[in-house]
Each structure stands twice: as C-alpha cells, then as structure tokens.
Amino acid sequence: MNIHHLELFYYVARHGGISRAVRNMPYGIQQPAVSSQILLLEEDLGAKLFERQPFKLTREGEELYEFVRPFFDNLFPVAEKLRKQSAPSLRIGASELVLRDYLPAVVEQLRRHEPKLRLGLRSGFQHEVEQWLLDREIDLAIVPLESKPPARVRCLRLLRLPLVLLVHKKSKLKSAATLWAGGEITAPLICLPPTEPMTRNFRTGLQRRQIDWPHSIEASSMELVTRYVANGYGIGVSLGDTEVVKHPDVRVLPLEGFDPLEMAALWSGEPSPLVRVVLEESQRFVAKHWPDLAVSDRLG
C-alpha cells in the first residue's frame, strides 16, 4: 500500500468527504488529485472504502480507518514534540492582507527574540482559522473579524481599517456622497470576490442605502483593484490607510457610514510565550503605523 494514499484516506474519513478533506489538509492539493489517488487505493485493496453521496464509510473503510487513525492522529503531536526539542516553532493562520502587508514586520521583530524560530504560515478566513485553532493545527491567527469567535477561542482586537473608494485621478467625482446622489450608478465596480469580508461590508453598506451596484470586475487582490482603477477600468473598493491604495494615478474617497474591517488576533487556551510576544509586537506595530485606528483591547 502507498502510505500517501493512506494519509489522504485518513483525512477524507476524518473530515467526512473529499472536499472537506482538501480544505483541512496541512498542504495544498486539488480535489481531483485526491479522488484519483483514493480510487487507486481502493483498486489496490479490492474494496470500496466509502459511499460518496452522502458520505459514509463502508465496513472495509471503517476497518481501515481504525487501523490508520492512531498513527496519523499522533503524527503532528510527535512532530511538534521533536520540533520543540530542536527549535521553537510557531504556526500562524492569517488573511492574505495580513500575510502580505502586516505579518512580515512582526515576524522580523519576533526573530530578534528567537533567531532559530521555525515559522509556519497558512492563509484562511475566520471560520477556517478558528477550526484550525481548536484542532491545534495552528497556534495563532490574525484575520478580519466577521463574527464573535466561539467560546474556546480568545480574541484580541487590533485595529479597524476604513473602507474607501478608489477613482482615477482624472475623475470628476469628489466624494462618495455625490455618487450616491447621482441616481443609477453606471461606472463599473471593481471589487474583491463576494466571499471577502471587505466586499461583504461594502455590500451591507450599499443595502442600507438601498443602492444596487453589481460587480463589473472581480479582482483577486487589492493590488489589482488599485491597478485596474489606475488603468481607467472603473471605481474600486479598498481599505484606507494601507500601502496598497497608494498610486500616482489614483485618488482615495472616504466611505462614511460603512462598517470598517476589524482585524483581530485569535488563539486558544493560555498563550504560549511565543504567542504572547507576537500579540505584544502586533499591538506595538499597529500603534506605530495606525495610531488613530488602533483598538485599545488589553492582553490579559
């Protein structure tokens, strides 16, 4: 038997299906690749391991899962123990914005405390990182806060970033209020995907004003939003007071009355010394770069 095939089956059985397994694996792999390798495992064993729709382990699947589960359940704890014996490690889950614009400076300060630090980084949304924390797959998360975390997840709010509109420097538009008062909006809207917290906050603000302004261009990053606006493709939605909105051909218009994007650090249980250092450095970083936007939560 191929050990990697057994590992994939373990995740499928543990999370109740291939798509859920792919979302929870500690490394990147596509769903079709998992499906094909599970089929190879079933061919090798000469037995069907689970029903696909709805998901249910067969008798053979349950027997195999009970056999492989103790090994893979203990794999990460043993690896973590060995890592701690050799060098300190920290696993952080964060949003794309945090990983790109915020975390590098904090990590630089952290390495001054621990030069041999082993760092693991993983991108995800709030509901994903909360589950990773509860499953002990990460030690700390820094993400946009969309809802109250579950009871076992502790929260330290860091800052609130305001939503803004981006227009080309040659645009005659001077304020968002002028845009709302002009009736039907014909300018193309450039936004991140609808699943992004920033886009959801923007949509909520539009609904409050009973404004219908559908996406015209869906950008995969805030850098692209800025670039598309600079190229004259339309009006963009972004976050104010960030480096990503700075462009010589782009002007920033405040969005009054729209909920800001609240960034928070999440962890489970008593914070380790390393986690505590990151939390303290995060607060210092925010206070230095966004003194007017920092949230005054205290770390207990």
URBEL-V526540 format. One record per backbone hydrogen bond with DSSP energy under -1.0 kcal/mol. CO is the residue of the C=O (numbers start at 1). NH is the residue of the N-H. E is the energy in kcal/mol with one decimal. If there is no record, write none. Layout:
co=CO nh=NH e=E
co=CO nh=NH e=E
This chain:
co=2 nh=6 e=-1.7
co=3 nh=7 e=-2.1
co=4 nh=8 e=-2.3
co=5 nh=9 e=-2.4
co=6 nh=10 e=-2.3
co=7 nh=11 e=-1.9
co=8 nh=12 e=-2.2
co=9 nh=13 e=-3.0
co=10 nh=14 e=-2.5
co=11 nh=15 e=-2.3
co=12 nh=16 e=-1.0
co=12 nh=17 e=-2.2
co=17 nh=21 e=-1.8
co=18 nh=22 e=-2.4
co=19 nh=23 e=-1.5
co=20 nh=24 e=-1.0
co=30 nh=34 e=-1.7
co=31 nh=35 e=-2.5
co=32 nh=36 e=-2.4
co=33 nh=37 e=-1.9
co=34 nh=38 e=-2.3
co=35 nh=39 e=-2.0
co=36 nh=40 e=-1.7
co=37 nh=41 e=-1.8
co=38 nh=42 e=-2.5
co=39 nh=43 e=-2.4
co=40 nh=44 e=-2.3
co=41 nh=45 e=-2.1
co=42 nh=46 e=-1.8
co=42 nh=47 e=-1.5
co=49 nh=58 e=-2.0
co=51 nh=56 e=-1.4
co=56 nh=51 e=-3.4
co=58 nh=62 e=-2.8
co=59 nh=63 e=-2.0
co=60 nh=64 e=-2.4
co=61 nh=65 e=-2.6
co=62 nh=66 e=-2.4
co=63 nh=67 e=-1.2
co=64 nh=68 e=-2.4
co=65 nh=69 e=-2.5
co=68 nh=72 e=-2.1
co=69 nh=73 e=-3.0
co=70 nh=74 e=-1.3
co=74 nh=78 e=-2.2
co=75 nh=79 e=-2.4
co=76 nh=80 e=-3.0
co=77 nh=81 e=-2.3
co=78 nh=82 e=-2.4
co=79 nh=83 e=-2.4
co=80 nh=84 e=-2.4
co=81 nh=85 e=-1.4
co=82 nh=86 e=-1.1
co=83 nh=87 e=-3.7
co=88 nh=118 e=-3.0
co=90 nh=120 e=-2.7
co=91 nh=139 e=-2.8
co=91 nh=140 e=-1.6
co=92 nh=122 e=-1.9
co=93 nh=142 e=-2.1
co=94 nh=124 e=-1.6
co=95 nh=99 e=-2.6
co=96 nh=100 e=-2.0
co=97 nh=101 e=-2.8
co=98 nh=102 e=-1.6
co=98 nh=103 e=-3.3
co=102 nh=106 e=-1.1
co=103 nh=107 e=-3.1
co=104 nh=108 e=-2.0
co=105 nh=109 e=-1.5
co=106 nh=110 e=-2.2
co=107 nh=111 e=-2.5
co=110 nh=114 e=-2.1
co=114 nh=117 e=-1.8
co=118 nh=90 e=-2.4
co=120 nh=92 e=-3.4
co=122 nh=94 e=-2.6
co=125 nh=129 e=-2.6
co=126 nh=130 e=-2.3
co=127 nh=131 e=-1.2
co=128 nh=132 e=-2.1
co=129 nh=133 e=-2.3
co=130 nh=134 e=-2.2
co=131 nh=135 e=-2.3
co=132 nh=137 e=-3.1
co=133 nh=136 e=-1.2
co=140 nh=93 e=-2.7
co=141 nh=266 e=-3.1
co=142 nh=95 e=-1.5
co=143 nh=264 e=-2.4
co=150 nh=153 e=-1.9
co=154 nh=267 e=-1.8
co=156 nh=265 e=-2.9
co=158 nh=295 e=-2.7
co=159 nh=263 e=-2.9
co=161 nh=261 e=-3.2
co=162 nh=240 e=-3.2
co=163 nh=255 e=-1.2
co=164 nh=238 e=-2.4
co=165 nh=253 e=-3.1
co=166 nh=236 e=-2.3
co=167 nh=251 e=-3.3
co=168 nh=171 e=-2.3
co=175 nh=179 e=-1.1
co=176 nh=180 e=-2.4
co=177 nh=181 e=-2.1
co=188 nh=235 e=-2.9
co=189 nh=216 e=-2.3
co=189 nh=217 e=-2.5
co=190 nh=237 e=-1.8
co=191 nh=219 e=-3.2
co=193 nh=196 e=-1.9
co=196 nh=200 e=-2.2
co=197 nh=201 e=-2.5
co=198 nh=202 e=-2.0
co=199 nh=203 e=-2.6
co=200 nh=204 e=-2.3
co=201 nh=205 e=-1.9
co=202 nh=206 e=-2.1
co=203 nh=207 e=-2.4
co=204 nh=208 e=-1.9
co=205 nh=209 e=-1.1
co=206 nh=211 e=-2.5
co=207 nh=210 e=-1.2
co=217 nh=191 e=-2.3
co=221 nh=225 e=-1.6
co=222 nh=226 e=-2.2
co=223 nh=227 e=-2.4
co=224 nh=228 e=-3.1
co=225 nh=229 e=-2.1
co=226 nh=230 e=-2.4
co=227 nh=231 e=-1.8
co=228 nh=233 e=-2.6
co=229 nh=232 e=-1.5
co=235 nh=190 e=-3.1
co=236 nh=166 e=-2.7
co=238 nh=164 e=-2.4
co=242 nh=245 e=-1.1
co=243 nh=246 e=-1.5
co=247 nh=250 e=-1.8
co=249 nh=169 e=-2.1
co=251 nh=167 e=-2.3
co=253 nh=165 e=-2.9
co=255 nh=258 e=-1.1
co=261 nh=161 e=-3.0
co=262 nh=145 e=-4.2
co=263 nh=158 e=-3.1
co=263 nh=159 e=-1.2
co=264 nh=143 e=-2.0
co=265 nh=156 e=-2.6
co=266 nh=141 e=-2.4
co=267 nh=154 e=-3.5
co=272 nh=276 e=-2.7
co=273 nh=277 e=-1.9
co=274 nh=278 e=-2.2
co=275 nh=279 e=-2.5
co=276 nh=280 e=-2.5
co=277 nh=281 e=-2.8
co=278 nh=282 e=-2.6
co=279 nh=283 e=-2.1
co=280 nh=284 e=-2.1
co=281 nh=285 e=-2.6
co=282 nh=286 e=-2.5
co=283 nh=287 e=-2.4
co=284 nh=288 e=-1.8
co=285 nh=289 e=-2.4
co=286 nh=290 e=-3.1
co=290 nh=293 e=-1.5
co=290 nh=294 e=-1.3
co=293 nh=160 e=-2.0
